[in-house]
Amino acid sequence: MTFKSGKFIFCDQYDKPRIEKLLVEASTLNATINDLPILPAWSSQIDPELLYSSIAGTAAIEGNSLNAEEVKALDEGRLSEAAHTTKDRLEITNLIGAYRAIDTLKTKPVPFIFSEKHIKELHKHITFNLPYKDNIPGTYRNGMVRVGDNAHGGIYTPPKIIEDIQKLMEEFIDWINSDELINSHVFVRAALAHYHLSLIHPFWDGNGRVSRLIEALLLQSAGIRYVPKMLSNYYYRHVGDYYRAFSESIRAMKDVTPFLEFNLRGVIESLQQMKTRIAFFIRVLAMRDYLHFLSSNKAISKRQNDLLALLLDQSGKQFTLHELQNTMPYAMLYRKVSEMTARRDLKKLLELKLLTVEAEGRYSLNLRGFVS
């Protein structure tokens, strides 16, 4: 019981068959990804991409206008000052700092035990120098706010006075760090932290971003790769369902199945996307090795090898016979050869199943061509 806001329930009850099925799928996918070889060059390409995408996603949920490419440009000092409002730019700058702060945070031993200090420090990072009404970075609010709208499941009024917020935050920290929650699946613990911190809504502004960062921190500290930075983008792409999952769980009071189910579907989708992407990298690596074998054994000509190597660098871009002879960069290889020679090369690569062709005469690399 709170002083002024009535009963607040910290709930870890859910439909076991529904959620356990999703947890098994998520855990299996996560284990599969952990077993895949990840070269440093791949990580150096993936990690910044996920960072900028996550920052753009979590900020866009709150109305920020920068996309992932613009977030990257801002971080690299390439974004024009006239491109967006000062507020939008500063929100992104602060989020970049916050994400990098959790990347360097010491989270050993696992499981990570976090405190109110961690939450307040993240809030300071996120809202520093921003002109949010009544908001003081790192300080709990003392007053009423309303969250949500009727279009996405209704309006929720969090606890109003600072005494209630302080009490609930103390209870929240004790509960989320309890043996019961620590021994639950990390995907469940992280989602419950996200959900309940959002419900307490301890600050005047920045609560959603803090809650999503706390979720990311818990997943990251447990060794979960990629998902911590992919979930925010999933929430943004499905923002209506995101708010509805909150509303349905709030109405259920003692059942968090709607939010957990939505969250885990995001985890699974993120893991599936990353599995597909890493598998693509591995196939490209295997294809390069196979081309070296074919070229060494004179099974393909140097020109044919160079064409395939060019296509590997272009990540599967399609081309026509006309483009092969007249459009860069293919024309570097084929502008001085006859159309018959070009056709003969294409036919040979099709027979070797190194290329595929569509009905419209568009050719592309067949990354499964070397697999028997």
N, C-alpha and C positions, 0 to 999 in steps of 0.2 A: 504494500500500500504506500502511495506517495502522500505528501501533505495536502496537495490541492488537486491533483489530477486523477485520483482514484487508483484502481488496481492496474499495475503494469505487469505483464506476464513474460518471463524469459522462457521460451519454449523450444524444446528439441524433439518434439513429438511429430512423427510423420508416418505416412502410409508405407510401411516397411517393404512390401512386395514391389511397389512402383519405384521407390527410390533405390532399393538394393539392386534392382535390375540395371538401373542407370549407372550406379556406382561400379558394378562389375564391368560394364562396357567401358566406362571412363578409365578405370584402373588398367584394363587390358590394353587399351590404346596407349595409355601413358607408358606402360612397361615396354610395349613395342617400340615406341619412339626412343626410349632410353637405350634400347638395344641397337638402334641404327647408328652407324658410324657418321659422325658429324665432323667434317674437316674445318679447321680454323677459318679458311676462306669463306665457307658457307655461313658460319656464325657471324662473321664480320659483315656479311650482306643482310642476313635475316634480322639480327638484333637491333640495329638502328631503325630498320623499317618498322618493326613491331613497336618500338618506343614511340616513334612519331605518330603512328596510326593509333596507338592507345591514348596518347595525349589528346589528339584531335577528337577521338571518340568520346572520352570522358568529359571534355570541355563542351563538345557539341550538345550533349544531353542537357547542359545548363544554358544553352543558347549561344555559345561562342561560334564565330563564323569562319575560323581558320580550318582548312583541310590539312591532311597529312603532309602534302608537299610544301604547303606554306609554313607548317610547323618546322619542317626541316630547314627551309630557307631562313626562317627567323633565327633558328639556333645557329646557323652558319653565317649570320649577319648579312644575308642577301635579300631580305624582304623589305620592300619600300615602306617607308614610314607612313605614306599616304594610303597604303593598301587596306588597312583596317583601323578600328578605333584604338586609342591608347589602352583602354580597358581590356579589349580582346587580346592585344599583344602582351600585356602584362600578365593576364591570366595564364597564357601559354608559357611565358618565361618562368613564372612561378611553378607551374606544373613540371616543366623540364627539370628544375632544381629539386622538386619533391621526389620525382621518379629516380633521379640519380642519388638522392639521399638514401632511399630504401635499398638501392643497389649496393651501397657501401656500408649499410647498417650491419653490425655484427649480430647474427641471428643464431649463433651456436650457444648452448647445445640445442638440438632439435628434441622436442617441439619448442617453438619459440614462445616465450612468455612475454607478452607486451603489456604496457602500462598506460595510465592516463597521460604520462609524460610523452610517450610516443605519439599518441593521438593529438595532443596539443602542439607538439613540434611540427607534425605534418600540416596541421591547420595553419600554423604560422607561415610555413613555406608556401602554402597554397594561396593565402589571402593577404600576404604582405603588400602593403602600399596600395591595395585596391579600395576604391571608394564605395564599399558596401555599407548601406545604412546601418548604423548601430553596431556594426561588427568590429570587434577588437581581436586581432590575430592571437590565437591560443587561449582565448578567454570564453568561458561558457556564457550563454545568453541569459537574460532575465526578462522574459516577456513572451507574448503569444505569437506564434507563427502558424500558417496554414500551408499544407503540402499537398500537391496533386491537383486534379481537376475532375469534373464530372465526366469528361470524355474518356478518361483512363481509369475508371473504377471508383471515383469519388474523391472527396477532400478529407484529409486526415489532419487532426490537430494534436501535435505532440505535447508532452508535459510543458507547462508554462513558466513556472518560477524556478529560480536558480537553485533553491533548496532541494526541489525534486530532481533537477538535473544532476546535481552533485551526488545525491543519494543513489540515483539510478546508474550513474557512471561508475561509482564504487562497486555496486552490485554486479554490473556488467563485466567489469574487469575480473572480479572474483569468479564469476560464473564461466566466462570464456576460457579462463586459465585453470578451471577445476579439473580434477582427474577424469571426471566423466566426459568432459568435452575434449580434453587432450587425447583421450583414448578413442575418441570417435574418428571416423575417416577425415583426413585433412580437407577434402572437398566439402564435407558437411560443416566442419568447424569454421572454415573460411567464409562459407555462405551465411552461416548463422551470425558471425561477427558483422558482416556486411548488412544483413537484414536488421539486427537489433540496434546497431549504432545508428542506422538511418531512422529507426523508429524513435529513439531517444532524441535525435536531432539536436545535439547539444549546443551548436553554434548558430549565430544569426545567418551565416551564409557559408557555403563550401562543404556542407555536410555530405552530400552525395559523393563528391570527389574524395573526401577523407575516407568515407566508408569503402569505396572501391579500391583505394590505395591500401587500406588495412587488409582487405581481402587478398590483394596481390602480394602483400608482405607475408601473410601466413602461408600462401601457396609457395611462394619463392623460398621461404625459409625451410620448407619441407622437401625442397629439391625438385619441385614441379617446374618443368621448363616450358617456355613459350606462353602457356595458358595465362599466367598472371598478367601479361601485357595484351593478350588477345581478348579477354572477357569484356573490357570496356567498350571495344568496338562492336562486339556482339550485342551488348546492351543498347548501344546507340542505334544499330541497324534494326533492332526490335524494341524500340523505346516504348511503344504502346503496350506490348506484352510485358515489358519490364515493370511498368507502373501497375498494370493489372495484377501481376504476380504479387506485388506488395499488398495491394488492396484486398485481394482474395485471402491472403494469409492473415491480414489484420482482422477481417471479418470472421475468419474461422477461430481466432483467438488462441486455441490450444492445438493448432495443427499448422505446421509450416510447409506442408507438402507442396502447395502451389509455387512458393518461391524456390524451394529446393529443386523441384522438377524443372522449372525454367532455367535456373542456374546450371544444373547438370547437363541440360541439353546444350547450353552454351559451351560448357567444358568439352563435351563430346564433339560438337561441330568444330571447335578450335583445334582439338587433337587430330581430327580427321583431315582438316586442311593442312596441318603441319606434316602429318604422315605422308600425304600426297606430295607435298613440296619437297620433303627430304628424299622420297623415293625418286622424284624427278632428277634431283641432283645426282643420286647414285646411278641412275640409268645414263645420264650424260657422261659421267666418269667412265662407266663400263663401255659406252659407245666409243669414246675416244680411244680406249685401249684396243677395242675391236678394230677400229679403223687403222690403227698402227699395225696390227697384225695383218690386215688385208693388204695394206700398202707395202709392207715388207715382203709379202709373198706374191706381189705383182697381181693380186686379184682385182685391184682397181688401179686406175691411172693416178698420176699426181694431181691432174686437174679435177678428177672425180673426188679424190681425197680432200682437196682444198675446198671444193663446193660443200661437202658434208661438214667439214670443220667450220666453215662460215655459217652454215645453218645451225650448228650447235651453239655458236656464239650468239645467235639471234633468237634462241629459245623457241624454236619451232615455227618461225614465221613462214607463211605460205608465199608461193611465187608461181607465175605462169612461164611458158616457154618464151613469150615475148619479153617479159621482164628479165628473164635469164640473160638475154642477149643485149638488152637496151637500158636496163636500170642498174644503178650502182646499189650495192657493191658487187652484184653478180657479173656485171658487164666487164669487170676487171679480168675475169676468167674466160668470158665467152664472146666478147665483142669481135674478136679476130678469128673465130671459128665459124664454120658454116652451120646453117640450121640443121642439116642432116647429122653433123657431128654432135650437136647439142641434143638432138633427139636420141641419138645412139647412146649418149651418156645417160640420159634419163631412163631409157629402156633398161640399160644394164643395172642401174641402181634400183629400179623397180623389181627386176628379177632377183636381185640379192636381198630384196625386202628392206632396203635401207631408206627408201622413199615410199610414200603412199601418194595416190592421186585421186582427186574427187572428180565427179562427172563434169564439172565446169573447167577441167584442165588445170586445176590448182594443185601444185605439188607441195609436199611438206615432209619433214624428217620423220622417219618411223623409229621412235626410240625403243620399240619392242622388236625391231627387225632382227637383232642379233640373238634373240631369245628363242630357243628351239621349242 
